[in-house]
């Protein structure tokens, strides 16, 4: 005797567990289920709305719907069809996600934001700042945290390559849906340029681009947002301090004394912007040789020097969060689009990067690094 056909309510309940891969919320809550039809023989036809006709996640959405419906007792043949939202439906979707504000706001700058924002900075280029950013993001996402990366290095963007995803973001009205790679949401100017076309913008345009990436991108409820800053203390660093005053600075340096001296300047900008320096990561610290000994091609002590100097300059403790050995697997992972914390998690570099990520993951969400507007110089 065949089992009874499922009810429409049972199918809808199953679909309520299907999250849109870009938005991260149930398709039933987003108004994406157009219709459900259940036949007497248990055959189920589901029609799902896509946000845009060119939605890059159409196959994944269909597969998720089919898998969820197949788990309902009594279901027979399953057919999943796709339709596209009209302008009115997209407007309703935007209102559900962002409210009915005329102008988008930067959620991470709002007083109630619980997202920890880490601005990864360096004094000079070539110290592996982007590699550190991407690996920390992947390691944090692997720990179950909701993580985003904003490639704020407009001129030297490299995050899409290092995450192995060159997908173009989907746009729904004024909202930009960031692609996801290795569980990390990310946005980069490289997703909006053709090929390897250089970006030749002046300061005001850089500021506006960052503002759009922070406000127009639908990041969802992030635990951590990592900002991959360009080297130095120029326009982008100043704009980030203005746009997200609560962002904490993570300084990346190499052991080389010259690099360390320049890295101190990148950290010392916190005095002017009134931001907190979270800590220092020393990259390319040593090269492990086959006999177990270590060679230090870039010298020793740069990371510790930066941490100590910043502690003195800022007047608050700045930790050396970790030392990352020099390994070809880090470079290979960046070129292949699979961070070393995923491709070789137990390698010396992978282990060191995961240890730094663990320290970032246990930072408290909330008021850390946020100005409370208290004038400590006043006297009663």
N, C-alpha and C positions, 0 to 999 in steps of 0.2 A: 504494500500500500504506500503510495507516494505521500510525502509530507505536504501539509497545507501550504498554499502560496503565502508569502509574507505580506504583511500590511504595508501600506505606504508610510505609515508612521515609523515602522521598524527600519525601513530603508533610509528614511530621513534621519533617524537617530544615528545610523551608521555613518551617514555623510557628515554629521556634525563633528565627527572625529577626524575629518579630512581637512587639513590646513592648506591654505594657498601657499605655495612654496616661496613666493616673494614677500607676501604680507605677513604670513605667520599666524593667521587667524582662521577659524573654521569657515568653509565656503558657505555654510548655511547662514552664518551671522553676517556675511558680506553680501548677501543677496545674489549669490552666484549660481544657485540652483534654480533653473528655469522651470523644470517640470520633472515629475516622477510618475511613471506609468507601470503598473504591475498587472500582468496577465494572469488568467486563471491557472495556467500551467507553471506559474512562478517566474516567467520571463520578465525581466526588469529593463525598462528603457529610461535612461537619465539624460537630460539635456542640461548642460552646464554653460553658463555665461563666462566668456573670457573678457578681461578688461579691455584688450585691444586685439585687432585681427592678427597682428604680428607677434602675439604673446610668445616669448621664447620657451615658456614652461608648459605649452599646450599638451605635449606628450606626457610629461610628468603628472600633470593634473588628471589626465584621462586614466593613467595607470593607477594613481592613488584612489580615484573614484571606483574603478573596477575592482581593485583589491578590497576596499571597504565593503562594497555591496556583496561581493562573493562570500563574505563571512556571515551574512545574514542567513539563518536557517530557512530552508525551503526555496531559496533562489535557484532559478534555472539559468537560461541563457541571459547574458547581460549585453546591452548595447549602450554605449556612451557616445552622445553626439555633442558637438560644441557649437555655440552661438556667440555673438559678440554684443556687449553692452552698448546701448545708445548713449547719446550725450547726457540725457537726463539721469540715466542710471549711474553713469560715471560720476556725475555731480553728487548724487546721493552717497556713493561710495566714499568720495573725498570727505564729505561731511561726517560720515561715520568714523572715519579714521582721524581726521584732523579738526573736526568742529567746523563751524561756519564763519571762521575768521576771514576777513577780506585779504589780509596779508599774512603769509606764513611766518611763524616765529621760530627761533632757535630753541628747541626743547631743552638742550643741555645747559642753557643759560638761565633757565627759569628757576626760581627759588625752591620749588619742590622737586627738582630733578635729582634722581638717585644714581644716575649714570656717572661712573668714574671716567674722567677724560684725561688721558695721558698724552702729552705732546712730546714726541721723541725728537730730540734736537742734537745737533753736533756743531762744532765750531767750523769744521772744514769737511769737504767731500772726501769720499774714498775710505771712510772708516767703517762701512758696513751698516749704516743706520737703517736703511730700508730692509736689509736682511734680518736685522734684529727685530724690527717692527713686525714684519710678516710672520716670523717664527713665533714671536710672543703671542700674536693674535691666534695663530693656529693651535698653539699649546693651550691657550685659555679656552678656546672653543671646544677643544677636546675634553676639557674638564667640565663641560656642561654649561659654561657661561654663554650668554648672548653677546657677541662681539662684533664690532664694526671697525673698519679701517678707512680713514679718509686720507687719500694720497695728496697731501698739501704741497708736495714738491712739484709745483706746476711745470717748471722748466725741465726737471729731471725725473719725471714720473716713471716708475718702474713696478708699481704694485701689481697691476694686471698680469704682467709677465711672471712675476715671482709667485703669484697665486695660481697660475696656469689657466686663466680665464680671460678671454678678450671679448666677452659678450657685451652687447650694448644694453644700457639700462632701458627698462620699459617706462613710458611716461603716461600717466593717467591724469588728465587735466594738467594742473600745475605741479602734481606730485611726480617725483622720480623714484622708481623702484630699483634699489641697488642690486646688482647680481650677487650671487653667493658662491663662494668657493671654499671647500674644506670647512664648511660650517661658519664661514666668516662673510659678513656683508661688507661690500667695499665699493668705493666710488673714486674715480680718477679722471683727470682731464684727458688722459689717454683714450678713454672710451668715447670721447666726443671729437677726436681728431682723426684725419685720414692717414693710415699708415704710420710712418715715423715723422710726420710733419712737426717741425718745431713750433713752440708757442712763444710768440714775441709780444708780450703784454707789459704795460707799465703798472705801477703800484695800484691805482684805483681799480683797474680791471682785475687784478689779482684779488683785491679785497672783495669785490663783487662776486667773483667765482667762488671764493671760500664761503661767503654768506649764503649763496645758493646751495652749495653742497651741504651746508649745515641745516638750512631751513627748508629747502624744497625737496630734499631727499627724505623719503619715508623710512626712517631707521627702525621704527618700532621701539619696543622697550629694551634698550640695550643695558647690559651690566657694565660693559667697558667699551669706550671708543678710543682707538689709538689714532693719533695724527702723525703722519710721516712728514715732518717739516723739512724744508730745504736747509742746506748748510748755512751757518751764520746767523746774524741777528737783524735781518732786514725786514722788508715790508710784511712778509707772511707771518713772522713771529710776532710782530706788533699787532697785526690784524687779529690773530688768534687770541691774544691777550685782551683785545677789545671785545671780540665776539663771544668768547667763553672765559670770563675772568677766573672761573674756578678750575680751569685746566691746570694739571700738575706737570712739571717738566721732568723728563727722563733724559739724562745726558749720556750720549754714546761717544766713547773715545777709544783710541788705541794706546798701547803702553808708551809710545814714542813721546818724548818730552815736548817736542814742538806741537804735536797734536793735542797734548794735554793742556798746554797753555792756551791754545785757541778754544778748546772745549770749555775752559773756565769762563771765557767771555759769554759763551752761549748760555751757561748756567747762571751767570751773574745778571743777565737781563731780568731775572726774577725780582731783583731789587727794585728795578724801575717799574715793572708791570705788577708788582705785588702778588706774584704767584708763588706757589710752593714748589721747591725742587724735591722730587720724589726720591731720586737716587742717581747713581752712575753705573753704567755697564761698560766694562772694558772688553773690547772686541779684539780678535787676533792676538790674544795674550801670549801664546806660545805654540810651537809646533811639536807634536809628540813624535819622537823617532822610533824606529822599529825595536831598538834595544830598551825602550822604556824611558829613556832620558828626554829632556825637553830642551829645545832650542828656542831662543827668544830673538827672532829676526827684527822685531821692532823695539827692542829694549824691554825694560821692566819698570813697573811702578807708576805708570801714567794714570791709571784709574784711581789708585789710592791717593795720588797727589791731587787730582781734581776733587775727590770727595773731601779731603782735608781742607783744601783751599776754600771750597764753597761753604763748608761748615764755618770757617772763620769769617768769610765775607758776609754771609747771610745771617749768621748768628743763630742758626738752628742746625741740628745734626743732619748731615747728608751722608747716606750709606753708599758703600760700594756694593751693589746688589749682586754682582757676579762677574766672572772672568770667562770669556768664551775662547776656547782654543782655535787656532787657525787650521781649518780642514778643507780639503777639496770637496767633501760631501756637502758643505754649506753652499759653495758656489754651484755645484751640480744640481742641487735641489732648487736653487733660485732660477737656473736656466731651464730646468725641466718643469717648473711650476708646482713642485711638491716640496714644501719646506722640510728641512732636515729633521725637525721635531716629529714629523710624520714618517718620513722615508727611512730614517735611522735614529729612532728615539733614544736608543741606548748608547749611541756613539758619544765620545767625550763632548763634542759641541752640542749634540742633541740633548744630552743630560744637563749640561750647564744652562742651556736656554730654557729647558723645562723647569729648572730650579728657580730661575729668575721669574718665570711666569707664575710659579706657585706663590712667590712673595707678593706679586701684584694681585693675585686672586684673593688673598686674605686681607687686603686693604679694606677698611670699613667703607661701606657706601654711606653717603650723607653729606655732612658739612665739611669734610676734609678739604682744605684748600679754598674754601669759599669765604669771601669777605663778609663779616657780620655787620659792617657799617659802624663799628664802635671806635670812637676817638680815644685812644689810650693816653693821649697827652693831656686830656682835660683834668682839671683838679676841682674838687668840690669846694 
